[in-house]
Every structure is written in structure tokens, then in C-alpha cells.
Amino acid sequence: MKNPKWHRDEIILALDLYFDKNLGNMDPKNPKIITLSELLNRLPIFAHKPDQETFRNPNGVTLKLSNFKALDPNYKGKGMEAYSKLDKEVFEEFSSDIERLHQLANEIREASNNLEISNKISKIENDEMSEMDSVKEGQILYKLHKVRERDRKIVEAKKKNVLKEKGELKCEACGFDFEITYGQMGKGYIECHHLIPLSNFQVVKETKLNDLALLCSNCHRIIHKDLDIRTIIEFKARWKK
């Protein structure tokens, strides 16, 4: 059986290495390529790897890096032209912003190298965004975002704080109140959304109450379609357009 196609996170990490000025020879024996291969095998993305021996091995990583040569206008040779649509998309997105690429790759590495965080990420279910691999910053930070906004301790602290200030738990976007609609069954129920954009997400940053917004299930699902939205005011303005 074939191994799964490369996901965006993996391509981001590979592209970051491609632009490493100290990469050296693009060879399976290159220590940096071997290190990336080991990291790719640790990423909390694939629960099943049909062919463990070949899964993102140094040879495969080297071939992926060679694909970028065919996309790189600054490369004078030919390169491997078997690049994917996603390879091209990620290359075009980040080749003009290497600093952002490096920062994002560092956060993905940070999350994947932290065993506790990595285990939590691996337990987050897939949704249409992760299944389509459509989040620009990749699945790992997207799922870490979900881990943070589901942290029971910080969520309960947020609810307690809002109840103390306002005496009710309403969706900050549409005003829906679960208790008013569902009575006792809905008392105390509402979801939390993490407002820090994925483009600015930091693995080591502690979540604060002001980083969270209380939303109904519908608004929460919709706002996840654009995780660069920074405030509920911006979110409301978007849907009114």
C-alpha cells in the first residue's frame, strides 16, 4: 500500500530546509535531511503509515527538496518536475516571505517535539478543514488551536468571569443563549474560541482569558473557516458584508 500524500505541514518543513543557506548537498546522507526525516515521522498527523520503511525516509525527503528546484526561478538547473499542486501552492505562498516560513516551521517543530502537546494534538478529531488540508498554517497548529480552546480549566475560568461580569452566557457574535432556548439542559453551555490568529500562534504562549471568546456552536464553526479573524467585531463585520 502507498503511503499518504504529503500534507501542508510536511511541505512547510521541507521548504524551510530547502531555503536553509547551510543545507549543503541535497543528499539522503545529509544530516539535516536525516533529521527532517525523523521529525516527519514524529508529526502528530498520520496515525497509520502503510509502508513504515519508506515513509518520509531520507530518500523521499531528498526527492521532495528536488521538486522545489523545478519551482524555484533562481535555480539554474532543471530539478524534479513531479511536484504536486500543493507543493506549488506552498512554494508560491512562502518563497517571497522566508521569515514567515521559518517562524511557522519553528512553531510546527516546537509542537511536534513536545511529547505532551503532540499527544494532545493527535487526539483531536479531523474536520472538513483538516481533511481537506486547507488551513494555510497546517494541521498541527490548527489542532493545537483546538486543544487550547478546549482546555477545561481556562474555559471554566472564562465562563466564570463572564457570568460574574454579565450574569449570563451569550454568544458574543449573535447573542444566542443556550439556557434561554433549551432551559436547564442548556444552562452553563457555550463554546470557547481562541482569538489569536494562527499566523501569530506560539506554542509556548500561555492562553489568557482575553484570548478567548464565547460563541455558540454555529458561529464557532463558521469562524474556524478563517482563523486570521482577530476580533468578534471583525467577524460580525465579515458576515454582514
KALIN-V670219 format. One record per residue. N is the residue number from 1. PHI is phi in radians with two decimals (* if undefined). PSI is psi in whole degrees, -180 to 180 (NA if undefined). D_FIRST is the distance of its C-alpha to the first C-alpha in Angstrom with 2 decimals. Layout:
N	PHI	PSI	D_FIRST
N	PHI	PSI	D_FIRST
This chain:
1	*	145	0.00
2	-1.35	147	3.79
3	-1.29	156	6.60
4	-1.11	156	9.34
5	-1.12	157	12.18
6	-1.14	135	15.23
7	-1.62	167	17.76
8	-0.99	-43	21.47
9	-0.98	-45	22.36
10	-1.14	-41	20.16
11	-1.18	-38	21.63
12	-1.06	-45	25.07
13	-1.14	-41	24.76
14	-1.16	-41	23.58
15	-1.16	-37	26.40
16	-1.05	-41	28.86
17	-1.22	-37	28.13
18	-1.00	-39	28.39
19	-1.53	5	31.90
20	-1.24	116	32.89
21	-1.13	-19	35.93
22	-1.84	23	35.52
23	-1.07	-42	31.89
24	1.47	-154	32.96
25	-1.18	137	30.84
26	-1.45	86	27.42
27	-2.47	143	25.85
28	-1.03	-19	23.02
29	-1.57	-5	25.95
30	-1.12	125	27.73
31	-0.96	-35	28.34
32	-1.22	-35	27.92
33	-1.24	-39	24.47
34	-1.11	-42	23.52
35	-1.09	-42	25.11
36	-1.14	-41	23.19
37	-1.01	-44	19.86
38	-1.13	-40	21.06
39	-1.14	-44	22.19
40	-1.04	-32	18.99
41	-1.32	-16	17.31
42	-1.69	-13	20.24
43	-0.99	135	20.30
44	-1.40	58	20.62
45	-2.04	-53	18.11
46	-1.78	116	14.63
47	-1.37	-26	14.94
48	-2.21	127	11.28
49	-2.14	99	9.23
50	-0.92	-42	5.77
51	-2.10	86	6.75
52	-1.05	-35	10.46
53	-1.13	-37	11.91
54	-1.74	-8	11.07
55	-1.05	114	11.24
56	0.80	40	14.47
57	-1.30	170	15.89
58	-0.94	-35	19.28
59	-1.13	-44	18.05
60	-1.15	-39	15.93
61	-1.13	-42	18.97
62	-1.07	-42	21.29
63	-1.11	-39	19.56
64	-1.10	-43	19.76
65	-1.11	-35	23.43
66	-1.19	-28	24.02
67	-1.07	-37	22.94
68	-1.14	-28	25.85
69	-1.04	-38	28.23
70	-1.21	-21	27.82
71	-1.68	-15	28.80
72	-1.52	111	31.61
73	-1.16	-17	34.98
74	-1.54	-9	36.48
75	-1.50	128	34.20
76	-1.46	-16	36.07
77	-1.52	-158	33.23
78	-1.74	-47	30.43
79	1.37	171	27.25
80	-1.49	125	23.66
81	-1.68	16	23.66
82	-1.59	32	19.96
83	-1.28	155	20.72
84	-1.59	170	19.59
85	-1.05	-39	22.12
86	-1.23	-36	21.82
87	-0.97	-49	22.42
88	-1.11	-43	25.55
89	-1.09	-47	26.64
90	-1.18	-41	26.53
91	-1.05	-48	28.17
92	-1.16	-31	30.95
93	-1.26	-39	31.53
94	-1.89	-14	31.99
95	-1.10	-23	33.13
96	-1.73	4	36.67
97	-2.49	68	36.63
98	-1.11	-34	35.32
99	-1.11	-45	37.29
100	-1.12	-42	35.56
101	-1.01	-46	32.14
102	-1.14	-42	33.13
103	-1.10	-44	34.54
104	-1.15	-44	31.47
105	-1.08	-39	29.16
106	-1.10	-41	31.60
107	-1.18	-39	31.46
108	-1.12	-42	27.65
109	-1.11	-44	27.92
110	-1.02	-46	30.79
111	-1.18	-40	28.98
112	-1.30	-28	25.83
113	-1.50	-10	28.00
114	-1.63	109	30.10
115	-1.03	-43	28.54
116	-1.10	-48	30.64
117	-1.14	-43	29.90
118	-1.06	-41	26.17
119	-1.12	-40	26.02
120	-1.15	-41	28.04
121	-1.09	-41	25.85
122	-1.13	-19	22.67
123	-1.58	-8	24.61
124	-1.32	129	25.49
125	-1.19	155	23.90
126	-1.35	150	22.25
127	-2.29	-173	24.53
128	-1.08	-30	24.56
129	-1.21	-44	25.35
130	-1.32	-37	22.47
131	-1.13	-36	19.91
132	-1.49	-6	21.20
133	0.92	46	21.36
134	-1.81	-2	24.89
135	-1.41	122	27.00
136	-0.97	-37	28.37
137	-1.48	-2	28.61
138	1.67	168	25.04
139	-1.24	-37	23.62
140	-1.11	-49	24.93
141	-1.23	-33	28.55
142	-1.10	-44	28.27
143	-1.30	-31	27.20
144	-1.14	-36	29.79
145	-0.96	-44	32.29
146	-1.19	-38	31.50
147	-1.02	-45	31.85
148	-1.14	-42	35.27
149	-1.41	-4	36.56
150	-1.86	3	35.62
151	-1.10	112	37.41
152	-0.99	-41	39.82
153	-1.09	-49	42.60
154	-1.28	-33	42.89
155	-1.14	-46	42.37
156	-1.14	-36	45.18
157	-1.14	-38	47.37
158	-1.14	-47	46.89
159	-1.06	-45	47.82
160	-1.07	-40	50.79
161	-1.16	-43	52.02
162	-1.19	-41	51.84
163	-1.07	-39	53.55
164	-1.15	-40	56.29
165	-1.40	-41	56.87
166	-2.03	-15	56.50
167	1.32	9	56.70
168	-2.76	160	53.71
169	-2.03	96	49.96
170	-1.99	150	49.40
171	-1.05	126	46.57
172	-1.21	-16	47.70
173	-1.65	-51	46.47
174	-1.97	-9	47.62
175	1.49	5	49.88
176	-1.10	136	48.11
177	-2.12	113	49.35
178	-1.09	-37	47.32
179	-1.20	-40	50.39
180	-1.13	-40	52.62
181	-1.38	-42	50.15
182	-1.93	4	48.83
183	1.17	-142	51.73
184	-1.03	-32	51.21
185	-1.09	-31	47.52
186	-1.69	0	46.96
187	-1.09	128	49.25
188	1.39	-1	47.76
189	-1.65	130	44.48
190	-3.00	157	43.19
191	-1.77	158	40.17
192	-1.91	139	40.18
193	-2.09	135	38.80
194	-1.50	121	38.49
195	-1.49	-13	40.43
196	-1.19	121	39.47
197	-1.03	146	37.45
198	-1.06	-29	33.96
199	-1.15	-20	35.25
200	-1.98	10	37.77
201	-1.20	135	35.74
202	-2.16	127	36.35
203	-1.07	-39	34.41
204	-1.52	-6	37.54
205	-1.32	131	39.92
206	-1.33	137	41.44
207	-1.33	129	41.42
208	-1.89	161	44.99
209	-1.02	-36	46.43
210	-1.23	-13	47.20
211	-1.41	-10	43.52
212	-1.94	147	42.90
213	-2.22	145	43.93
214	-1.59	126	44.23
215	-2.37	153	42.60
216	-1.29	168	42.07
217	-1.04	-41	38.55
218	-1.15	-49	38.75
219	-1.11	-37	40.08
220	-1.12	-42	37.60
221	-1.13	-41	34.66
222	-1.23	-41	36.21
223	-1.17	-24	37.13
224	-1.22	-11	33.53
225	-1.35	-14	32.85
226	-2.55	89	34.91
227	-1.45	14	34.93
228	-1.65	-3	37.35
229	-1.21	127	40.14
230	-1.72	-23	42.52
231	-2.44	159	45.08
232	-1.21	-31	45.59
233	-1.06	-44	48.39
234	-1.14	-40	45.99
235	-1.06	-47	43.59
236	-1.12	-38	46.49
237	-1.14	-37	47.68
238	-1.09	-47	44.28
239	-1.28	-27	44.18
240	-1.22	-25	47.85
241	-1.23	NA	47.13
